[in-house]
Amino acid sequence: MPKKGKRQGRETEGWKQLLLAVGKGIGTALGLTIVLLLGCAAAVWMGWISQKIGERCCVLSCVLGTLVGGTVSVKGGRSWALPVGLATGLGQCFVLVLLGMLAYQNPPVSGEVPEILLSCLCGGGMAGILGRGRKGKRRR
């Protein structure tokens, strides 16, 4: 049986830290997305915006929510910024589709899932690209 060395323990801690950061990002993204969706629904209900614009608010709220949640996860992950941001977007899409299936008791319309998936991945990708630290100048 191989002994657990320092290197193997650090690798495990790194993965745990990344998964925890992605989980925090998904929670933040879902919270903000739901608040934005409720705000858009209230604006449509009050008549401030039309229903056609209200449908586009779903995509906008997914992008903004995943951008903020991805930023939280990238800051917590410290490394691998783009994969962590994309994992946050993928996780948020999975949870949103799952919640929609549980709420309506049937699978979603075929055009909605790719739209939500792409908007969540777009927000997560932007967070991964923008949250990456810049490399300093190299000295010669």
C-alpha positions as CSV (number, residue, x, y, z in Angstrom):
1,M,0.0,0.0,0.0
2,P,1.6,3.3,-1.1
3,K,2.2,5.9,1.5
4,K,0.4,9.2,1.3
5,G,3.1,11.8,0.7
6,K,3.0,15.6,0.9
7,R,2.5,15.9,-2.9
8,Q,-0.5,13.6,-3.0
9,G,-2.2,15.4,-0.1
10,R,-1.7,18.8,-1.8
11,E,-3.3,17.5,-5.0
12,T,-6.4,16.4,-3.1
13,E,-6.6,19.7,-1.3
14,G,-6.4,21.5,-4.7
15,W,-9.3,19.6,-6.2
16,K,-11.4,20.0,-3.1
17,Q,-10.7,23.8,-3.2
18,L,-11.7,24.0,-6.9
19,L,-14.9,22.0,-6.3
20,L,-15.8,24.2,-3.3
21,A,-15.1,27.3,-5.3
22,V,-17.3,26.0,-8.2
23,G,-20.1,25.2,-5.7
24,K,-20.0,28.7,-4.2
25,G,-20.1,30.1,-7.7
26,I,-23.1,28.0,-8.7
27,G,-24.9,29.1,-5.6
28,T,-24.2,32.8,-6.2
29,A,-25.1,32.5,-9.8
30,L,-28.4,30.8,-9.1
31,G,-29.3,33.3,-6.4
32,L,-28.6,36.3,-8.7
33,T,-30.3,34.7,-11.7
34,I,-33.5,34.0,-9.7
35,V,-33.6,37.5,-8.3
36,L,-33.1,39.0,-11.8
37,L,-35.8,36.7,-13.3
38,L,-38.3,37.7,-10.6
39,G,-37.5,41.4,-11.3
40,C,-38.1,40.8,-15.0
41,A,-41.3,39.0,-14.3
42,A,-42.5,41.8,-12.1
43,A,-41.6,44.4,-14.8
44,V,-43.6,42.5,-17.4
45,W,-46.5,42.1,-15.0
46,M,-46.5,45.8,-14.2
47,G,-46.4,46.6,-17.9
48,W,-43.1,48.4,-17.8
49,I,-41.6,46.2,-20.5
50,S,-43.3,44.1,-23.2
51,Q,-43.5,40.3,-23.0
52,K,-41.2,39.9,-26.0
53,I,-38.5,41.8,-24.2
54,G,-39.3,39.8,-21.1
55,E,-38.4,36.6,-22.9
56,R,-34.9,38.0,-23.6
57,C,-34.5,38.8,-20.0
58,C,-34.1,35.1,-19.3
59,V,-31.0,35.0,-21.4
60,L,-29.7,38.2,-19.9
61,S,-30.2,37.1,-16.4
62,C,-28.4,33.8,-17.1
63,V,-25.4,35.6,-18.5
64,L,-25.2,38.2,-15.7
65,G,-25.8,35.6,-12.9
66,T,-23.2,33.3,-14.3
67,L,-20.8,36.2,-14.8
68,V,-21.0,37.1,-11.1
69,G,-21.0,33.5,-9.9
70,G,-18.1,32.6,-12.2
71,T,-16.2,35.6,-10.9
72,V,-16.7,34.3,-7.3
73,S,-15.6,30.8,-8.3
74,V,-12.5,32.1,-10.2
75,K,-11.4,34.2,-7.2
76,G,-11.8,31.1,-4.9
77,G,-10.2,28.7,-7.3
78,R,-7.1,30.8,-8.0
79,S,-5.9,28.6,-10.9
80,W,-7.5,27.2,-14.0
81,A,-9.7,30.3,-14.4
82,L,-11.4,29.4,-17.7
83,P,-12.3,25.8,-16.8
84,V,-13.6,26.9,-13.4
85,G,-15.8,29.6,-15.0
86,L,-17.1,27.2,-17.6
87,A,-17.8,24.5,-14.9
88,T,-19.8,27.2,-13.0
89,G,-21.9,27.9,-16.1
90,L,-22.4,24.2,-16.8
91,G,-23.5,23.6,-13.3
92,Q,-25.9,26.5,-13.3
93,C,-27.5,25.3,-16.5
94,F,-27.9,21.8,-15.2
95,V,-29.6,23.1,-12.0
96,L,-31.9,25.5,-13.9
97,V,-33.0,22.8,-16.3
98,L,-33.5,20.4,-13.4
99,L,-35.6,23.0,-11.5
100,G,-37.7,23.7,-14.6
101,M,-38.4,19.9,-15.0
102,L,-39.3,19.5,-11.4
103,A,-41.6,22.6,-11.4
104,Y,-43.5,21.8,-14.6
105,Q,-43.4,18.0,-14.5
106,N,-42.3,17.6,-18.1
107,P,-39.1,18.1,-20.1
108,P,-38.4,21.6,-21.4
109,V,-39.1,22.8,-24.9
110,S,-36.2,21.8,-27.2
111,G,-35.3,25.5,-28.1
112,E,-34.9,26.6,-24.5
113,V,-32.2,24.3,-23.2
114,P,-29.5,25.2,-25.8
115,E,-30.3,28.9,-25.3
116,I,-29.9,28.6,-21.5
117,L,-26.8,26.4,-21.9
118,L,-25.1,28.8,-24.3
119,S,-25.9,31.9,-22.1
120,C,-24.6,30.2,-19.0
121,L,-21.4,29.0,-20.7
122,C,-21.0,32.5,-22.1
123,G,-21.2,34.1,-18.7
124,G,-18.9,31.6,-17.2
125,G,-16.4,31.9,-20.0
126,M,-16.3,35.7,-19.6
127,A,-15.7,35.3,-15.9
128,G,-12.9,32.9,-16.6
129,I,-11.2,35.2,-19.1
130,L,-11.7,38.4,-17.2
131,G,-10.9,36.9,-13.8
132,R,-7.5,35.6,-14.9
133,G,-4.6,37.4,-13.3
134,R,-2.2,39.2,-15.7
135,K,1.3,38.0,-15.9
136,G,4.0,40.5,-14.9
137,K,6.9,41.5,-17.1
138,R,9.8,39.1,-17.2
139,R,13.2,40.5,-16.3
140,R,16.1,39.6,-18.5
